[in-house]
Amino acid sequence: MEGFWGTLKCEKYYLNKYSTFEELKKDIEDYIQFYNEKRLQKRLNGLSPLEYRAKAA
């Protein structure tokens, strides 16, 4: 979990400025969806989590 938040901060938070908490919250929610569904991950042989699970099923 700690690694995820570090990745989120490096890939999203530090690259943007947020005017409101709602903006930040929306960006975090969008990033979590991206991370879980679309982000290619080396440990999954270059597949996204969704692709990896579909392949395993």
MOPAC internal coordinates of N, CA, C and O (Angstrom, degrees):
PM7 1SCF
backbone

  N    0.0000 0     0.00 0     0.00 0    0    0    0
  C    1.4411 1     0.00 0     0.00 0    1    0    0
  C    1.5277 1   110.55 1     0.00 0    2    1    0
  O    1.2310 1   121.33 1   139.19 1    3    2    1
  N    1.3170 1   115.06 1   -40.81 1    3    2    1
  C    1.4614 1   119.28 1  -179.63 1    5    3    2
  C    1.5291 1   110.80 1   -62.90 1    6    5    3
  O    1.2310 1   120.55 1   141.72 1    7    6    5
  N    1.3340 1   116.55 1   -38.28 1    7    6    5
  C    1.4557 1   121.52 1   177.70 1    9    7    6
  C    1.5206 1   112.14 1   -63.63 1   10    9    7
  O    1.2310 1   120.78 1   140.79 1   11   10    9
  N    1.3338 1   116.10 1   -39.21 1   11   10    9
  C    1.4639 1   120.20 1   179.00 1   13   11   10
  C    1.5235 1   110.59 1   -60.42 1   14   13   11
  O    1.2310 1   119.89 1   132.21 1   15   14   13
  N    1.3300 1   117.82 1   -47.79 1   15   14   13
  C    1.4646 1   120.59 1  -178.23 1   17   15   14
  C    1.5239 1   111.44 1   -64.43 1   18   17   15
  O    1.2310 1   120.46 1   145.82 1   19   18   17
  N    1.3369 1   116.72 1   -34.18 1   19   18   17
  C    1.4567 1   120.07 1   175.73 1   21   19   18
  C    1.5226 1   110.84 1   -64.73 1   22   21   19
  O    1.2310 1   120.65 1   137.82 1   23   22   21
  N    1.3297 1   116.36 1   -42.18 1   23   22   21
  C    1.4652 1   121.11 1   177.58 1   25   23   22
  C    1.5189 1   110.58 1   -64.33 1   26   25   23
  O    1.2310 1   120.12 1   135.46 1   27   26   25
  N    1.3210 1   117.37 1   -44.54 1   27   26   25
  C    1.4640 1   121.59 1   179.33 1   29   27   26
  C    1.5290 1   110.40 1   -58.57 1   30   29   27
  O    1.2310 1   120.42 1   134.66 1   31   30   29
  N    1.3253 1   116.81 1   -45.34 1   31   30   29
  C    1.4655 1   120.02 1  -179.22 1   33   31   30
  C    1.5262 1   111.32 1   -63.66 1   34   33   31
  O    1.2310 1   120.09 1   137.74 1   35   34   33
  N    1.3325 1   117.44 1   -42.26 1   35   34   33
  C    1.4696 1   120.60 1  -179.07 1   37   35   34
  C    1.5228 1   112.13 1   -69.75 1   38   37   35
  O    1.2310 1   120.08 1   138.36 1   39   38   37
  N    1.3195 1   117.44 1   -41.64 1   39   38   37
  C    1.4651 1   120.75 1  -174.48 1   41   39   38
  C    1.5255 1   113.79 1   -86.83 1   42   41   39
  O    1.2310 1   119.68 1   162.74 1   43   42   41
  N    1.3172 1   118.22 1   -17.26 1   43   42   41
  C    1.4607 1   119.63 1  -174.74 1   45   43   42
  C    1.5305 1   112.77 1  -132.73 1   46   45   43
  O    1.2310 1   120.06 1   118.32 1   47   46   45
  N    1.3219 1   117.50 1   -61.68 1   47   46   45
  C    1.4675 1   121.74 1  -170.36 1   49   47   46
  C    1.5294 1   113.40 1   -60.53 1   50   49   47
  O    1.2310 1   120.01 1   130.04 1   51   50   49
  N    1.3335 1   117.59 1   -49.96 1   51   50   49
  C    1.4606 1   120.08 1  -176.18 1   53   51   50
  C    1.5245 1   112.82 1   -69.61 1   54   53   51
  O    1.2310 1   119.90 1   163.45 1   55   54   53
  N    1.3312 1   117.79 1   -16.55 1   55   54   53
  C    1.4653 1   121.66 1  -177.84 1   57   55   54
  C    1.5220 1   113.30 1   -91.03 1   58   57   55
  O    1.2310 1   119.59 1   173.11 1   59   58   57
  N    1.3263 1   118.38 1    -6.89 1   59   58   57
  C    1.4587 1   122.46 1  -175.56 1   61   59   58
  C    1.5171 1   111.56 1  -130.01 1   62   61   59
  O    1.2310 1   121.52 1   -21.16 1   63   62   61
  N    1.3245 1   114.69 1   158.84 1   63   62   61
  C    1.4751 1   121.26 1   171.31 1   65   63   62
  C    1.5205 1   106.54 1  -114.82 1   66   65   63
  O    1.2310 1   120.58 1   -43.82 1   67   66   65
  N    1.3081 1   116.50 1   136.18 1   67   66   65
  C    1.4562 1   121.66 1  -177.03 1   69   67   66
  C    1.5199 1   110.12 1  -114.44 1   70   69   67
  O    1.2310 1   121.04 1   -49.10 1   71   70   69
  N    1.3213 1   115.61 1   130.90 1   71   70   69
  C    1.4602 1   121.22 1   179.77 1   73   71   70
  C    1.5137 1   111.96 1   -83.48 1   74   73   71
  O    1.2310 1   120.83 1   148.76 1   75   74   73
  N    1.3328 1   116.02 1   -31.24 1   75   74   73
  C    1.4660 1   120.35 1  -177.11 1   77   75   74
  C    1.5215 1   110.57 1  -134.81 1   78   77   75
  O    1.2310 1   121.31 1   -19.83 1   79   78   77
  N    1.3056 1   115.10 1   160.17 1   79   78   77
  C    1.4586 1   120.98 1   175.52 1   81   79   78
  C    1.5237 1   110.51 1   -63.53 1   82   81   79
  O    1.2310 1   120.10 1   143.24 1   83   82   81
  N    1.3259 1   117.41 1   -36.76 1   83   82   81
  C    1.4585 1   121.91 1  -179.14 1   85   83   82
  C    1.5315 1   110.82 1   -62.56 1   86   85   83
  O    1.2310 1   120.46 1   139.95 1   87   86   85
  N    1.3288 1   116.72 1   -40.05 1   87   86   85
  C    1.4604 1   121.77 1   176.29 1   89   87   86
  C    1.5248 1   110.64 1   -60.47 1   90   89   87
  O    1.2310 1   120.77 1   133.00 1   91   90   89
  N    1.3120 1   116.13 1   -47.00 1   91   90   89
  C    1.4573 1   121.63 1   178.64 1   93   91   90
  C    1.5210 1   110.70 1   -61.97 1   94   93   91
  O    1.2310 1   120.34 1   133.69 1   95   94   93
  N    1.3248 1   116.95 1   -46.31 1   95   94   93
  C    1.4612 1   121.80 1  -179.11 1   97   95   94
  C    1.5309 1   110.82 1   -59.90 1   98   97   95
  O    1.2310 1   120.14 1   135.44 1   99   98   97
  N    1.3150 1   117.34 1   -44.56 1   99   98   97
  C    1.4653 1   121.96 1   179.60 1  101   99   98
  C    1.5201 1   110.68 1   -62.96 1  102  101   99
  O    1.2310 1   120.09 1   137.08 1  103  102  101
  N    1.3265 1   117.44 1   -42.92 1  103  102  101
  C    1.4539 1   121.26 1   179.32 1  105  103  102
  C    1.5321 1   111.16 1   -64.27 1  106  105  103
  O    1.2310 1   120.09 1   140.67 1  107  106  105
  N    1.3262 1   117.43 1   -39.33 1  107  106  105
  C    1.4680 1   120.80 1   177.36 1  109  107  106
  C    1.5190 1   110.06 1   -65.26 1  110  109  107
  O    1.2310 1   119.77 1   135.42 1  111  110  109
  N    1.3233 1   118.05 1   -44.58 1  111  110  109
  C    1.4641 1   121.40 1   178.38 1  113  111  110
  C    1.5235 1   111.12 1   -60.61 1  114  113  111
  O    1.2310 1   120.55 1   136.22 1  115  114  113
  N    1.3397 1   116.56 1   -43.78 1  115  114  113
  C    1.4657 1   120.74 1   178.50 1  117  115  114
  C    1.5241 1   110.91 1   -63.43 1  118  117  115
  O    1.2310 1   120.22 1   140.14 1  119  118  117
  N    1.3326 1   117.19 1   -39.86 1  119  118  117
  C    1.4569 1   121.14 1  -179.81 1  121  119  118
  C    1.5183 1   111.05 1   -66.96 1  122  121  119
  O    1.2310 1   120.06 1   139.73 1  123  122  121
  N    1.3179 1   117.49 1   -40.27 1  123  122  121
  C    1.4685 1   120.33 1   178.41 1  125  123  122
  C    1.5244 1   110.13 1   -60.85 1  126  125  123
  O    1.2310 1   120.23 1   137.01 1  127  126  125
  N    1.3109 1   117.16 1   -42.99 1  127  126  125
  C    1.4662 1   120.47 1   177.46 1  129  127  126
  C    1.5370 1   110.21 1   -63.14 1  130  129  127
  O    1.2310 1   120.17 1   133.68 1  131  130  129
  N    1.3296 1   117.28 1   -46.32 1  131  130  129
  C    1.4648 1   121.68 1   177.41 1  133  131  130
  C    1.5239 1   110.26 1   -58.40 1  134  133  131
  O    1.2310 1   119.93 1   133.22 1  135  134  133
  N    1.3126 1   117.74 1   -46.78 1  135  134  133
  C    1.4697 1   122.86 1  -177.41 1  137  135  134
  C    1.5206 1   111.07 1   -61.19 1  138  137  135
  O    1.2310 1   120.37 1   137.26 1  139  138  137
  N    1.3192 1   116.90 1   -42.74 1  139  138  137
  C    1.4608 1   121.00 1  -176.65 1  141  139  138
  C    1.5229 1   114.12 1   -80.26 1  142  141  139
  O    1.2310 1   120.10 1   156.48 1  143  142  141
  N    1.3352 1   117.41 1   -23.52 1  143  142  141
  C    1.4595 1   119.03 1  -172.61 1  145  143  142
  C    1.5199 1   115.14 1  -115.97 1  146  145  143
  O    1.2310 1   119.23 1   148.58 1  147  146  145
  N    1.3245 1   119.07 1   -31.42 1  147  146  145
  C    1.4639 1   119.55 1  -169.63 1  149  147  146
  C    1.5231 1   115.47 1  -124.32 1  150  149  147
  O    1.2310 1   119.70 1   156.61 1  151  150  149
  N    1.3050 1   118.18 1   -23.39 1  151  150  149
  C    1.4655 1   121.27 1  -174.18 1  153  151  150
  C    1.5270 1   110.08 1   -68.55 1  154  153  151
  O    1.2310 1   121.09 1   -55.60 1  155  154  153
  N    1.3346 1   115.51 1   124.40 1  155  154  153
  C    1.4572 1   120.00 1   178.25 1  157  155  154
  C    1.5208 1   108.94 1   -71.44 1  158  157  155
  O    1.2310 1   121.03 1   -43.46 1  159  158  157
  N    1.3536 1   115.64 1   136.54 1  159  158  157
  C    1.4492 1   119.53 1  -175.54 1  161  159  158
  C    1.5179 1   110.52 1  -127.50 1  162  161  159
  O    1.2310 1   121.24 1   -51.05 1  163  162  161
  N    1.3114 1   115.24 1   128.95 1  163  162  161
  C    1.4566 1   122.12 1  -177.13 1  165  163  162
  C    1.5390 1   111.17 1   -57.41 1  166  165  163
  O    1.2310 1   120.17 1   138.12 1  167  166  165
  N    1.3090 1   117.29 1   -41.88 1  167  166  165
  C    1.4685 1   120.21 1  -177.07 1  169  167  166
  C    1.5295 1   112.61 1   -69.22 1  170  169  167
  O    1.2310 1   120.28 1   168.74 1  171  170  169
  N    1.3294 1   117.08 1   -11.26 1  171  170  169
  C    1.4702 1   121.43 1   176.57 1  173  171  170
  C    1.5325 1   109.91 1  -107.52 1  174  173  171
  O    1.2310 1   120.92 1  -151.46 1  175  174  173
  N    1.3194 1   115.85 1    28.54 1  175  174  173
  C    1.4670 1   122.70 1   179.33 1  177  175  174
  C    1.5237 1   112.65 1    59.40 1  178  177  175
  O    1.2310 1   120.18 1  -141.14 1  179  178  177
  N    1.3143 1   117.25 1    38.86 1  179  178  177
  C    1.4522 1   121.95 1   176.72 1  181  179  178
  C    1.5158 1   115.05 1    76.40 1  182  181  179
  O    1.2310 1   120.11 1  -166.03 1  183  182  181
  N    1.3274 1   117.39 1    13.97 1  183  182  181
  C    1.4653 1   121.90 1   178.27 1  185  183  182
  C    1.5184 1   109.93 1  -101.71 1  186  185  183
  O    1.2310 1   120.85 1   -20.45 1  187  186  185
  N    1.3263 1   115.99 1   159.55 1  187  186  185
  C    1.4617 1   119.64 1   171.06 1  189  187  186
  C    1.5220 1   107.34 1   -78.85 1  190  189  187
  O    1.2310 1   119.31 1   -19.04 1  191  190  189
  N    1.3296 1   118.93 1   160.96 1  191  190  189
  C    1.4635 1   120.35 1   177.94 1  193  191  190
  C    1.5341 1   113.03 1   -55.61 1  194  193  191
  O    1.2310 1   119.81 1   140.38 1  195  194  193
  N    1.3238 1   117.96 1   -39.62 1  195  194  193
  C    1.4700 1   119.81 1   179.03 1  197  195  194
  C    1.5229 1   111.30 1   -64.65 1  198  197  195
  O    1.2310 1   120.39 1   136.31 1  199  198  197
  N    1.3312 1   116.86 1   -43.69 1  199  198  197
  C    1.4630 1   120.69 1   179.24 1  201  199  198
  C    1.5287 1   110.36 1   -63.81 1  202  201  199
  O    1.2310 1   120.49 1   138.72 1  203  202  201
  N    1.3170 1   116.66 1   -41.28 1  203  202  201
  C    1.4629 1   121.68 1  -178.99 1  205  203  202
  C    1.5332 1   111.09 1   -63.70 1  206  205  203
  O    1.2310 1   120.77 1   135.74 1  207  206  205
  N    1.3439 1   116.13 1   -44.26 1  207  206  205
  C    1.4703 1   119.39 1   179.62 1  209  207  206
  C    1.5220 1   110.99 1   -67.23 1  210  209  207
  O    1.2310 1   120.12 1   142.24 1  211  210  209
  N    1.3337 1   117.37 1   -37.76 1  211  210  209
  C    1.4705 1   120.60 1   179.73 1  213  211  210
  C    1.5265 1   110.50 1   -65.62 1  214  213  211
  O    1.2310 1   120.86 1   142.38 1  215  214  213
  N    1.3112 1   115.96 1   -37.62 1  215  214  213
  C    1.4593 1   121.41 1  -179.95 1  217  215  214
  C    1.5444 1   111.04 1   -68.66 1  218  217  215
  O    1.2310 1   121.05 1   144.38 1  219  218  217
  N    1.3372 1   115.60 1   -35.62 1  219  218  217
  C    1.4576 1   121.00 1  -178.62 1  221  219  218
  C    1.5315 1   112.41 1   -75.80 1  222  221  219
  O    1.2310 1   119.97 1   157.15 1  223  222  221
  N    1.3127 1   117.66 1   -22.85 1  223  222  221
  C    1.4690 1   120.83 1  -176.73 1  225  223  222
  C    1.5021 1   113.41 1   -78.28 1  226  225  223
  O    1.2310 1   120.10 1   180.00 1  227  226  225

